[in-house]
Amino acid sequence: MKRFLLFIFTAAAVLQSCTDYLDIKPYGRTVPKTADEFSSLLHYHLNEIDFGEEVIVGNISSVMDLECYSDNLESILTQYPSGNYIPLYIGDNLSGKQTRYENIYEVIRDCNLVIGYLEERDSRLGQDVLGTAYAMRGVCYYNLLKDFCEPWDGNASGKLGVPLVTEFDMEAQPVRSSFSETVARADEDLRTAISYNIEDPVFRFNSDVAEGYLARLHFWAGNYSQAASYASDLLQKYPLINGEAYRNMMQSEVEKTGNMIFKSYVIVESTHQQMYNGYKSYIQARPISKRFLDLFAGEEDTDVRYSISVGNARVNNKAVSGCLRSAELQLILMESYYHLGRETEALAALNELRRNRITGVTDYTMETLPPVNGDDIISQDACGDALTPLLYAILCERRKELYMEGDRWYELKRNGRPEMWTAKQGRKFTTFSYMYTFPLPVRDLVLVDGLVQNPGYENVR
């Protein structure tokens, strides 16, 4: 086992990009055979999640970066020198996103090794290992879709996906699939994971987690009927909570509690705690945006999310982590209903969430919905249509609910990719529309003939 683990970790250190995954047959070495040996390959990544990693689920570092790219925080008011430890805007980190691409494909490589070579498929352990490999690969393709592909905007036709690597072929150099093919790959992997019905909780990616990611995937891809179906099903198992139960869940830095379906950073060691505390102090150098605070106008004392999120002097007060919880599914459900033309059901789902967050709140009716704020940075929906009062109310609740969970950046990308700017030391820094989609690694473009770079980065060398 020790020699097997040494081989795996050595391979992980050497192989770094999508193209590297095509040349990993361990010639002259012993290939793992048992489910227990193959599980070690996955336990490395599962352990990373437990201690808070940034590749598959996200940790305080990656989530905080996403918040810094968005308009939830007031970048122009950043306090220095502490503010030097967080990105001013996405342009600070674009080059490093090539490493994220490579890191995700490293996880896919290990999943492919399990899926392609594990022979012990009938035992309970074997099924758990296979199911986990499929689930993790599906989540990885979902992450690649969100970060490295242009967003669905009412039509997936002509949109590029990512290279799909599902088996070992030393001669292959895959080019980009279509957007729809990448969605289909992630969908099939996650549904296959569910079919294995993972039982051992140590593998983390059980059927509920896979179903939650299916809701996320189809919501991102504009498949609103499927997104609503998956979200509705899970909400039966994980209903919304409120009051102190909700407050305790949201203030928990480590424990997976309440109606959280999945969470990273559930094991604490001193070094990880020091890192967590360090990032918490860095983020306090950037005040919360007034536009975010204005969403609570008149409800600061009655909306439980305000005190959970906002500390003194507009500093962040919310625990930061990568997670999946039922409130996100409720938000997916209401917006999916909206895009399906089921506005009465969308409004009912919106009011249900608000009743669980705001003491004494009066339900909205179609007539009492607040008007769209014309100054909001988002002016169109995911289909390119102008915002309506109902959808605007849904987006506002999503912003309040998922603040400091890395969601706002993707909301901006999903809803029109609006350009925005900030300033530092007399210089203006602009987030252009193309920057919402990250660049593919330059070295892959050199190695793979026909691999297409994302728009805006064609001249990157």
C-alpha positions in Angstrom: 0.0 0.0 0.0 2.8 2.4 0.9 4.4 1.8 -2.5 1.1 2.3 -4.2 0.5 5.6 -2.4 4.1 6.8 -3.3 3.4 6.1 -6.9 0.1 8.0 -6.9 1.5 11.0 -5.2 4.6 11.0 -7.5 2.3 10.9 -10.5 0.2 13.7 -9.1 3.2 15.9 -8.7 4.4 15.3 -12.3 1.2 15.4 -14.3 -0.3 18.8 -14.3 -2.5 19.6 -17.3 -5.4 18.2 -19.3 -3.0 16.7 -21.9 -0.9 15.1 -19.2 -3.9 12.9 -18.4 -3.5 11.1 -21.6 -0.1 9.7 -20.7 -0.4 8.1 -17.3 -0.4 4.4 -17.9 2.0 3.2 -15.3 4.3 1.1 -17.4 6.8 -0.9 -15.4 4.8 -0.3 -12.2 2.2 -2.1 -10.3 -1.3 -1.0 -11.0 -3.6 -0.9 -8.0 -6.1 -3.8 -8.0 -8.4 -3.9 -5.0 -11.2 -1.5 -4.2 -9.3 -0.6 -1.0 -6.2 0.4 -3.0 -8.2 2.4 -5.5 -10.1 4.1 -2.7 -6.8 5.6 -1.5 -6.7 7.6 -4.7 -10.0 9.2 -3.8 -9.3 9.5 -0.1 -6.5 11.9 -0.9 -9.0 14.4 -2.5 -11.7 13.6 0.1 -9.2 14.4 2.8 -8.4 17.7 1.1 -12.1 18.6 1.2 -12.4 17.8 4.8 -9.5 20.1 5.7 -10.7 22.8 3.3 -9.5 22.6 -0.3 -10.2 24.9 -3.2 -10.5 22.7 -6.3 -13.6 20.6 -5.9 -15.9 22.3 -3.4 -14.0 25.4 -2.4 -12.5 26.8 0.9 -12.2 30.1 2.6 -9.5 31.2 0.2 -11.3 30.4 -3.0 -14.7 31.6 -1.8 -13.2 34.8 -0.5 -11.5 35.5 -3.8 -14.8 35.1 -5.6 -16.4 37.6 -3.3 -13.6 40.0 -3.9 -14.1 39.8 -7.6 -17.8 40.6 -7.2 -19.7 43.7 -6.1 -20.6 42.4 -2.6 -17.5 44.2 -1.2 -16.4 47.8 -1.7 -13.0 47.3 -3.3 -12.4 51.0 -3.7 -12.5 51.4 0.1 -10.0 48.6 0.8 -7.7 49.3 3.8 -4.0 48.7 3.3 -1.6 47.0 4.0 -4.0 44.1 5.0 -5.8 44.6 1.7 -2.7 43.6 -0.2 -3.5 39.9 0.7 -6.8 39.9 -1.2 -7.3 40.5 -4.9 -8.5 43.9 -6.0 -10.4 42.5 -8.9 -10.4 39.4 -11.1 -7.6 40.8 -13.2 -5.2 40.1 -10.4 -5.8 36.3 -10.5 -6.6 35.6 -14.2 -3.2 34.1 -15.0 -3.5 31.8 -11.9 -6.8 30.4 -13.1 -4.8 28.3 -15.6 -3.5 26.4 -12.6 -7.1 25.8 -11.4 -7.8 24.2 -14.8 -4.9 21.9 -14.4 -5.8 21.0 -10.8 -9.3 20.1 -11.8 -8.1 17.8 -14.5 -5.8 16.2 -12.0 -8.8 15.1 -10.0 -10.5 13.9 -13.3 -7.3 11.8 -14.0 -7.6 10.0 -10.7 -11.3 9.4 -11.2 -10.6 8.0 -14.6 -8.0 5.7 -13.2 -10.6 4.3 -10.8 -13.4 4.1 -13.4 -11.2 2.5 -16.0 -9.2 0.0 -14.0 -11.1 -1.0 -10.9 -12.2 -4.7 -11.3 -13.8 -5.2 -7.9 -17.2 -3.7 -8.9 -19.7 -6.0 -7.1 -18.6 -5.5 -3.5 -20.1 -2.8 -1.4 -16.8 -1.0 -1.1 -16.2 -1.3 -4.9 -19.6 0.3 -5.6 -18.9 3.1 -3.1 -15.5 3.8 -4.7 -16.9 3.8 -8.3 -19.9 5.9 -7.3 -17.6 8.5 -5.7 -15.3 8.6 -8.7 -18.3 9.3 -11.0 -19.6 11.9 -8.6 -16.3 13.7 -8.3 -15.8 13.7 -12.1 -19.2 15.1 -12.6 -18.6 17.9 -10.2 -15.3 18.6 -11.8 -16.9 19.0 -15.3 -19.5 21.2 -13.7 -16.8 23.4 -12.2 -15.0 23.6 -15.6 -18.2 24.6 -17.3 -18.8 27.5 -14.9 -15.2 28.8 -14.9 -13.9 28.1 -18.4 -17.0 28.2 -20.7 -19.1 31.2 -21.7 -22.5 31.1 -19.9 -25.7 29.9 -21.3 -27.7 33.0 -22.4 -30.9 31.4 -23.7 -29.2 29.3 -26.4 -26.4 26.8 -26.0 -25.9 26.5 -29.8 -22.4 27.2 -30.9 -21.0 27.5 -27.3 -17.8 25.7 -26.5 -17.5 23.3 -23.6 -14.2 21.8 -22.4 -12.1 18.8 -23.5 -13.8 15.6 -22.2 -11.3 13.1 -20.9 -12.9 9.9 -19.8 -10.3 7.2 -20.5 -6.6 6.7 -21.0 -5.3 7.1 -24.5 -1.6 8.1 -24.8 -2.1 9.3 -28.4 -5.3 11.4 -28.0 -5.2 15.1 -27.8 -8.9 16.1 -27.2 -10.1 19.5 -28.3 -13.1 21.3 -26.8 -16.5 19.6 -26.8 -19.6 21.7 -27.1 -21.3 23.3 -24.2 -24.2 20.8 -24.4 -21.8 17.8 -24.5 -20.0 19.0 -21.4 -23.4 19.3 -19.6 -24.3 15.9 -20.8 -21.1 14.4 -19.5 -21.5 15.9 -16.1 -25.1 14.9 -16.0 -24.4 11.3 -16.9 -21.6 11.0 -14.3 -23.7 12.4 -11.5 -26.7 10.1 -12.4 -24.3 7.1 -12.6 -23.0 8.1 -9.1 -26.6 8.0 -7.8 -27.1 4.5 -9.3 -24.3 3.2 -7.1 -26.1 4.4 -4.0 -23.0 5.3 -2.0 -23.5 4.1 1.6 -20.3 4.8 3.5 -20.4 8.4 4.8 -16.6 8.7 4.5 -17.0 9.0 0.8 -19.1 12.2 1.2 -20.6 12.3 -2.3 -23.8 10.4 -1.6 -26.9 10.4 -3.7 -28.2 13.6 -2.1 -25.0 15.4 -2.9 -25.0 14.2 -6.5 -28.7 15.2 -6.9 -27.8 18.7 -5.5 -25.1 19.1 -8.0 -27.5 18.0 -10.8 -29.8 20.8 -9.7 -26.9 23.2 -9.9 -25.8 21.9 -13.2 -29.1 22.1 -15.0 -29.8 25.5 -13.4 -26.5 26.8 -14.8 -27.3 25.2 -18.2 -30.7 26.7 -18.5 -32.5 23.3 -18.2 -35.0 24.8 -15.8 -37.5 21.9 -15.7 -34.8 19.4 -14.7 -33.3 21.9 -12.2 -36.7 22.4 -10.6 -37.3 18.7 -10.4 -34.1 17.9 -8.6 -34.4 20.9 -6.3 -38.0 20.1 -5.3 -37.1 16.5 -4.6 -34.2 17.4 -2.3 -36.3 20.1 -0.5 -38.6 17.3 0.7 -35.7 15.8 2.5 -34.0 19.0 3.6 -36.7 21.6 4.3 -35.9 25.2 5.1 -35.0 26.0 8.7 -35.3 29.3 10.5 -34.6 31.1 13.8 -31.8 30.0 16.0 -31.3 26.7 14.1 -30.5 28.7 11.0 -28.3 31.1 12.9 -26.3 28.3 14.5 -25.9 26.6 11.1 -24.6 29.8 9.4 -22.2 30.7 12.2 -20.7 27.2 12.3 -17.2 27.4 10.8 -16.5 23.6 10.9 -19.5 21.5 11.8 -21.9 20.4 9.1 -25.2 21.1 10.7 -28.8 22.2 10.0 -29.9 21.5 6.5 -26.4 21.5 4.9 -26.2 18.7 2.4 -22.4 19.0 1.8 -19.6 21.1 3.3 -15.9 21.4 3.1 -13.6 22.2 6.0 -15.1 19.8 8.6 -11.8 18.9 10.3 -9.6 21.4 12.0 -5.9 21.3 12.6 -3.8 24.2 14.0 -2.3 25.1 10.6 -5.6 25.1 8.9 -7.2 27.2 11.7 -4.4 29.7 11.4 -5.0 30.0 7.7 -8.7 30.4 8.2 -8.2 33.1 10.8 -5.7 34.9 8.6 -8.1 35.0 5.7 -10.9 36.2 8.0 -8.8 39.1 9.1 -7.8 40.0 5.5 -11.4 40.1 4.3 -12.2 42.6 7.0 -9.9 45.1 5.2 -12.6 45.5 2.6 -16.0 46.9 3.7 -19.3 45.4 2.6 -20.8 47.2 -0.3 -23.5 49.8 0.4 -25.5 48.3 -2.4 -25.6 45.0 -0.6 -26.6 46.7 2.7 -29.4 48.5 1.0 -31.1 45.2 0.2 -32.0 45.0 3.9 -33.4 48.6 4.1 -36.0 48.7 6.9 -35.4 45.0 7.8 -32.0 45.2 9.5 -33.5 44.2 12.8 -36.0 41.6 11.5 -34.0 39.8 8.8 -31.7 37.2 10.6 -29.3 37.3 7.7 -28.3 40.9 8.4 -26.7 40.3 11.8 -25.2 37.1 10.6 -23.5 38.8 7.6 -22.8 42.4 8.8 -20.5 43.4 11.6 -19.5 46.7 13.0 -18.1 49.3 10.5 -19.5 47.3 7.6 -17.0 44.4 8.0 -18.0 40.8 7.1 -19.3 38.8 10.0 -20.3 35.6 8.2 -18.4 32.3 8.4 -17.0 31.5 5.0 -16.9 28.0 3.5 -17.8 25.9 0.5 -21.1 24.2 1.0 -24.4 23.1 -0.5 -27.6 23.7 1.5 -31.3 23.6 1.0 -31.8 27.4 0.7 -29.8 27.4 -2.5 -32.2 24.7 -3.8 -35.1 26.9 -2.8 -33.6 29.7 -4.8 -33.0 27.4 -7.8 -36.6 26.2 -7.5 -38.1 29.7 -7.5 -36.1 31.1 -10.4 -36.6 27.9 -12.5 -40.3 28.3 -12.0 -40.1 31.9 -13.1 -38.3 31.0 -16.3 -40.8 28.2 -17.0 -43.6 30.7 -16.8 -44.9 29.4 -13.5 -44.8 32.8 -11.8 -47.4 31.9 -9.1 -45.3 29.0 -7.9 -42.1 31.2 -8.1 -43.7 33.8 -5.9 -44.9 31.2 -3.4 -41.4 29.8 -3.2 -39.9 33.3 -2.7 -42.4 34.1 0.1 -41.6 30.8 1.8 -37.9 31.7 2.0 -38.6 35.2 3.2 -40.9 33.9 6.0 -38.1 31.7 7.2 -35.7 34.6 7.3 -37.6 37.8 8.2 -39.6 38.0 11.4 -43.2 39.3 10.9 -42.7 39.7 7.1 -45.8 40.2 4.9 -45.9 38.1 1.8 -45.3 39.7 -1.5 -48.1 39.8 -4.1 -47.6 40.5 -7.7 -48.8 44.0 -7.0 -46.6 44.7 -4.0 -43.3 43.5 -5.4 -40.8 46.3 -5.2 -39.8 47.9 -8.5 -36.5 46.9 -10.3 -33.7 49.1 -9.1 -32.4 50.8 -12.3 -29.0 51.4 -10.7 -28.4 47.7 -10.1 -25.4 46.3 -12.0 -27.5 43.4 -13.2 -30.0 44.7 -15.8 -30.9 41.5 -17.7 -31.6 37.9 -16.8 -29.9 34.7 -17.9 -31.9 34.7 -21.1 -31.0 38.3 -22.0 -34.4 39.7 -21.1 -35.0 42.8 -19.0 -35.6 42.1 -15.3 -39.1 42.1 -14.0 -40.1 42.9 -10.4 -40.5 39.2 -9.5 -37.2 38.1 -10.9 -35.4 41.1 -9.4 -36.9 40.2 -6.0 -35.6 36.6 -6.4 -32.1 37.8 -7.3 -32.1 40.1 -4.3 -33.0 37.2 -2.0 -30.3 35.0 -3.6 -27.7 37.7 -3.0 -28.6 38.1 0.6 -28.9 34.4 1.3 -25.7 33.3 -0.5 -23.5 36.2 0.5 -19.9 35.0 1.3 -20.6 31.6 -0.3 -18.9 32.5 -3.6 -22.2 32.8 -5.5 -22.4 36.5 -6.5 -19.5 36.3 -9.0 -21.3 33.5 -10.9 -24.6 35.4 -10.7 -23.0 38.3 -12.4 -21.6 36.0 -15.1 -25.0 34.2 -15.5 -26.9 37.4 -15.8 -25.3 39.5 -18.5 -21.6 39.7 -17.4 -21.8 43.4 -16.6 -18.6 45.4 -16.7 -17.5 47.2 -13.5 -14.5 49.1 -12.4 -12.5 49.9 -9.2 -9.5 52.1 -8.5 -6.3 52.0 -6.5 -3.6 54.6 -6.2 -5.1 56.7 -8.9 -5.4 53.9 -11.5 -8.6 52.4 -12.8 -9.1 48.6 -13.1 -12.0 47.3 -15.2 -13.6 43.9 -15.1 -14.5 43.4 -18.7 -17.2 41.0 -19.8 -14.8 38.4 -21.2 -13.0 38.2 -17.8 -16.0 36.2 -16.3 -14.7 33.3 -18.4 -11.2 32.2 -17.4 -8.4 31.5 -19.9 -7.3 28.0 -20.8 -3.7 27.2 -20.1 -1.3 28.5 -22.8 0.8 25.3 -22.8 -2.3 23.2 -23.6 -3.0 25.5 -26.6 0.6 24.9 -27.8 0.4 21.1 -27.4 -3.0 20.4 -28.7 -3.7 21.4 -32.3 -7.1 22.9 -32.7 -7.7 23.7 -29.1 -9.6 27.0 -29.0 -8.8 29.7 -26.4 -11.7 31.7 -24.9 -12.6 35.1 -26.4 -10.5 37.9 -25.1 -7.4 35.8 -24.5 -6.5 35.0 -28.1 -3.2 36.9 -27.9 -2.1 35.6 -24.6 1.2 33.8 -24.8 
